[in-house]
Amino acid sequence: MAQKRAVIVGTAASWKKAPWDDPNTTIAGLNDGYALGMPRADEWYELHPLDQMWFSPPGAKQIDGRQIPKGHFVRPHGHLEWLKAQAAQIPVWLQKEPPADWPVNAARLPIEQI
């Protein structure tokens, strides 16, 4: 029996080298890496505080860094909605407890156990 392995896929150019078609590999995506067109994810990690995100305007190709409030993390327009939709299908790990209306697959990453 093949042993299951896990691959954490970030946004560096090497993301393309992940074993996307290997059913014995768990693919874990993070942050807004889906914007690159990743073909699959078996779980997702968004470990930045949801309340400290700044969302780029729809269709924005460039962002003026002066628009971003200090201490905020830039994410694409619709990011929270995308995460919530993923949590209906796969585990989505967050830094804090998810909002009450999110699917059960969204949960706080138990960092103390790690």
C-alpha positions as CSV (number, residue, x, y, z in Angstrom):
1,M,0.0,0.0,0.0
2,A,1.4,3.4,-1.0
3,Q,2.1,5.7,1.9
4,K,0.3,9.0,1.9
5,R,2.4,12.2,1.8
6,A,1.6,15.9,2.0
7,V,2.8,18.8,0.0
8,I,2.4,22.4,1.1
9,V,2.1,24.6,-2.0
10,G,2.9,28.2,-1.7
11,T,3.1,31.0,-4.2
12,A,6.8,30.6,-5.3
13,A,7.3,29.6,-9.0
14,S,7.9,26.0,-7.8
15,W,4.2,25.6,-7.1
16,K,3.9,24.2,-10.6
17,K,6.1,21.3,-9.7
18,A,3.7,19.9,-7.1
19,P,2.5,16.3,-7.8
20,W,-1.0,17.4,-8.7
21,D,-2.1,14.1,-10.2
22,D,-0.8,11.9,-7.4
23,P,-3.8,10.5,-5.4
24,N,-1.4,9.5,-2.6
25,T,-0.4,13.1,-2.0
26,T,-2.4,15.5,0.1
27,I,-2.1,19.0,-1.4
28,A,-2.3,21.8,1.1
29,G,-2.6,25.3,-0.3
30,L,-2.3,28.6,1.6
31,N,-3.2,32.2,1.7
32,D,-4.3,33.4,-1.8
33,G,-2.3,30.8,-3.8
34,Y,-5.5,29.7,-5.6
35,A,-5.2,32.9,-7.7
36,L,-2.3,31.3,-9.5
37,G,-4.7,28.6,-10.9
38,M,-3.7,25.6,-8.7
39,P,-5.5,22.6,-10.1
40,R,-6.5,21.1,-6.7
41,A,-6.3,21.4,-3.0
42,D,-7.2,18.9,-0.3
43,E,-7.0,21.4,2.5
44,W,-6.3,25.1,2.8
45,Y,-4.5,27.3,5.3
46,E,-5.2,31.0,5.8
47,L,-3.3,31.9,9.0
48,H,-3.5,35.6,8.7
49,P,-6.3,37.3,10.8
50,L,-9.4,37.6,8.8
51,D,-10.1,41.0,10.4
52,Q,-6.7,42.4,9.3
53,M,-7.2,41.8,5.6
54,W,-7.4,44.5,2.9
55,F,-9.1,43.4,-0.3
56,S,-8.0,44.6,-3.6
57,P,-10.7,46.3,-5.7
58,P,-12.3,44.0,-8.3
59,G,-10.3,43.8,-11.5
60,A,-7.3,45.7,-10.0
61,K,-4.0,44.9,-11.8
62,Q,-1.9,47.2,-9.6
63,I,-2.3,48.3,-6.0
64,D,-0.9,51.5,-4.5
65,G,0.7,50.4,-1.3
66,R,-0.3,53.6,0.4
67,Q,-3.9,52.4,0.2
68,I,-3.2,49.4,2.5
69,P,-3.7,50.1,6.2
70,K,-0.7,49.4,8.4
71,G,-0.7,45.9,9.7
72,H,-3.1,44.5,7.1
73,F,-2.6,41.7,4.6
74,V,-3.6,42.1,0.9
75,R,-5.9,39.5,-0.5
76,P,-7.9,39.4,-3.7
77,H,-11.5,40.7,-3.9
78,G,-13.8,37.8,-2.9
79,H,-11.1,36.0,-0.8
80,L,-13.3,35.4,2.2
81,E,-16.1,34.1,0.0
82,W,-13.7,31.8,-1.7
83,L,-12.4,30.4,1.6
84,K,-16.0,29.9,2.9
85,A,-16.9,28.0,-0.3
86,Q,-13.8,25.8,0.1
87,A,-14.8,25.1,3.7
88,A,-18.0,23.5,2.4
89,Q,-15.8,20.8,0.7
90,I,-12.4,20.6,2.3
91,P,-10.7,21.5,5.7
92,V,-9.9,25.2,5.9
93,W,-7.6,26.1,8.8
94,L,-7.7,29.6,10.2
95,Q,-5.7,31.5,12.8
96,K,-8.8,32.2,14.9
97,E,-12.2,30.5,15.2
98,P,-14.1,31.0,12.0
99,P,-17.2,33.2,11.8
100,A,-20.3,31.5,13.1
101,D,-21.9,31.2,9.6
102,W,-19.0,29.3,8.0
103,P,-19.2,25.6,7.1
104,V,-18.0,23.0,9.7
105,N,-14.8,22.3,7.7
106,A,-13.5,25.7,8.7
107,A,-11.7,25.6,12.0
108,R,-9.0,27.3,14.1
109,L,-5.7,25.6,13.5
110,P,-4.8,23.9,16.9
111,I,-1.3,25.5,17.0
112,E,-0.8,24.4,20.6
113,Q,-0.9,20.8,19.5
114,I,1.5,21.4,16.7
